[in-house]
Amino acid sequence: MVRPGGTPRPRPGWPVAVPAPGSRWAGAESDMAAPRPCADGPCCSHPSAAPGMQQTLDEMDFERGIWSAALNGDLGRVKYLIQKAVDPSQPDSAGYTALHYASRNGHYAVCQFLLESGAKCDAQTHGGATALHRASYCGHTDIARLLLSHGSNPRLVDADGMTSLHKAAEKGHVDICSLLLQHSPALKAVRDRKSRLACDLLPGNSDLRDLLAS
């Protein structure tokens, strides 16, 4: 049977090609209908890419690039790509660098190698987030300390006017808040675009209130 326009309609019993799970093309039809969640996971704050073929191409570039390797903690591949003259500070389509992804996912060795390879520690996404914002929000104290030791500026704000202290306070990360205040005590007086101090974002039962409100 032929559909209008000359397209054959599959007959009962004919095999239908289905992409293998995990393949590059699996889920392609659903991609055309709705955006796929960002690879950055629940810590992500940037908007999803527009659905359709362009999103698929962006995802393919992401998977082949240094960003996916950094996100997954694949130090060997990160080293290989750097040796092939890949820019360690090259942003993806959302403005995230490999250091953003490694910092967000807690991959210390990858972060250390990227920084030693010349990655910009204060590169900002389209939303203004730095790697320190990501590490602070996700509770990776060792990576926050590493970034600060490489000159990361804790006073930088994102598009919402939030410092890394705001992000750490929002999740109640005591150690990171203490670390950030050691580097810049004035952070506790910084207000975001909604005029909120870091202490205003604390969870209700947080032990940080005295530290941030004093």
N, C-alpha and C positions, 0 to 999 in steps of 0.2 A: 504494500500500500504506500502511496506517495502523498506526503503532506502538501498543502498549498505552497507554491514556490519551488516545488521539485525536490524537497528533502525527503528521503526514504524514511518511513516509520519502521522502527524495529519490529520484527515479527516475534510472536511468542516463542520462547525457546532459544532465541538468538543470544549469544553471550554479550554482555555489556562490559566494556572496559572500565575498571575502577582503579584509581591511583592507589598504589601501595601506601599503607600507613607510614607517616613520617617522610614520605617522598616530597620533593619540591612542589609537586602539583596537587598533593592531597589537600582538600578543602578549598580548591580554587573557586568552585562555584559559590560557596558561601562567602568567599572574599568579595565577590562581585556584589553581594547583597548587603554586607555589613563589614565594618572595619574589624580587623583582627587585633586582639589585645597587644599592647606594646611589649616588646621583649624585655623592657626594663622592669616589668613586674609591678607589684603593689607600691613600690617606692617612686614610681614614675609620676611626673607632674606635667609632662608635655602632652599636647593633643595628639590623638591618633591620626595616622595618615589617611587621606581620602581613600575610600574603597575603590576597587577596580584594578585594572592592569598596572597602573603606576605604583600602587601599593605593592603588588607582587614583585615588580622590578626592584623597588627599594628594599624589600625583604631579601631578595636574591643578592643584592649588593652587600647588605648587612652580613649575611651568612658567609660570604666570601672574604669579607674585610676583617680588619683587626678588631672591630667592635664585638663581634660574636665570640672571638677567641678570648677577649678580655672578660666579657660577661660570664663565660663558662670557666674561667680560671685556667685556660689552656696556655700555660707559660711557654711551652715549646713552640707552639704556633705563633705566639706573640713575638718571640725572639726571631723566628724564621722570617716573619713579615718585616720586622725592623731591619734585619740584615739585608732584605730586599729593597731597602730604602723607602719603606712606607713611613709617612710622617706620623709620629706617635700622637700628635695633637690634631690630626685630621678629624673633623666632625662628621657625623652621619647626617641624614636628612633632617633630623630634629635638633641638630646642634650639639649632640652628645659626643664626647670623645671616648676613647678606650679607657681613659682614667676615670671618667664618670661611671662607666659600667663596672669596672673592677672595684672601685670604691663602694659602689652601691651593694655589690654582692660579697664584699668582705674578702677579696682575693689579695692578700697582703703582698705576696711575692710578685704578682703581676704589677701591682701599684709601684712597688719599689723599683722594678726593672724599667717601667715606663718613665718614672721620674729620673732615673739615672741615664735614660736614653734621651732626655731633653724634653719630655712632655711638659706642657704648660700646666702648672698646678692650679692656676686660677682661670682657666678657660671656662667661659660661661655658655650655657645652652641658650636657645631662643627665649626661654623663660627666666634666664638670669642665674640659673643654678650652677654652682661650682662643684667640684668633686668633694670639697669639704661639706657642702650642704648635704650631699648624698650620704656620705659616711656618717655625718652627725644624725641625720634623720633615721638611718637604719641601725644605729647603735654600734658602729665599728670603731671603738676607741683607739685601737692600735693604728688603724689607718688614719684616723683624724690626727693622731700624734705625728705620724710619718709625714702627712701633708704639711702640717705646721712647721716641722723641722726643715722642710724644703721651701719655706717661705710663703705658704698659703696665707691669704689675708682673711682673718675671721670677720672683718668688718664689712666685707662685700655683701650686698643685699640682692635678692632675686627680684623678679617682676612684682611680687607681692610686698616688697619692702622688708622681707625677712632675712635676718642673718642666720648663720649656722646655729647660733644659740637658740633662736626661735624654733628651728627645726628639731634640735635635740630636746628642748623643753616640751615641745608638743608630744613627744613620745616618752617623756619622763626618764631620759638617759642621764643618770646622776654623774657618772664618771666623765662623760663628754662635756656636760655643762661645767663641771669643775675645771676641766682641762682648758676649755675655751676662755673661762673667766681668768685663769692664770695668765693667759696670753693677752687678754684685753678686758680688764675689769669694767670698762665703760660700756660693754655690750649690753649689760642689764638695763641700761637707760635708753636703748634704741627702740623706737616704735615702728611698727610696720605700716603699711598703707591704710590699715583700718585703725591706726593709733593704738595698737596693742603692744605691750611689753612682752618679753619672753615669759615672765611669770604669769601673764594672763592666759597663756596657752597650756598651762600645766594640767594634767589629769587631776581630778578632784581630790584624790588621796595621796598626792605626790609628796615625797620627803624633800623635794627641792624648793618648796615655797620659801623657807627661811633663807636659803642660799641666794635665791634670785630676787627676793623682795627687800633684802637688807640694804 
